[in-house]
Amino acid sequence: METIYDVRQLLKRFGTIIYTGERSADLELMENEVKELYRIQCIETNDYQKALLLLRKEAARLRDEKGAK
């Protein structure tokens, strides 16, 4: 898992498609879904950690971009 697209594909395997039209809201919802999948033991620890790292990095990048404007 290397991109946000990969996280979306992971969620899609479990029937979850997230698109609100707002990137930061999508990232937050995806993080919640990943946490829930891990909590109910549907995904491995490695996938959980990678997904959270990617989602949080992207959220931080968006915040930095917003702050720079």
WOLIN-V502916 format. One record per backbone hydrogen bond with DSSP energy under -1.0 kcal/mol. NH is the residue of the N-H (numbers start at 1). CO is the residue of the C=O. Records with the same first field share a line. If there is no record, write none. Layout:
NH=CO + CO
This chain:
7=3
8=4
9=5
10=6
11=7
12=8
13=9
14=11
15=12
16=11
26=22
27=23
28=24
29=25
30=26
31=27
32=28
33=29
34=30
35=31
36=32
37=33
38=34
39=35
40=36
41=38
42=37
48=44
49=45
50=46
51=47
52=48
53=49
54=50
55=51
56=52
57=53
58=54
59=55
60=56
61=57
62=58
63=59
64=60
65=61
66=62
67=63
68=64
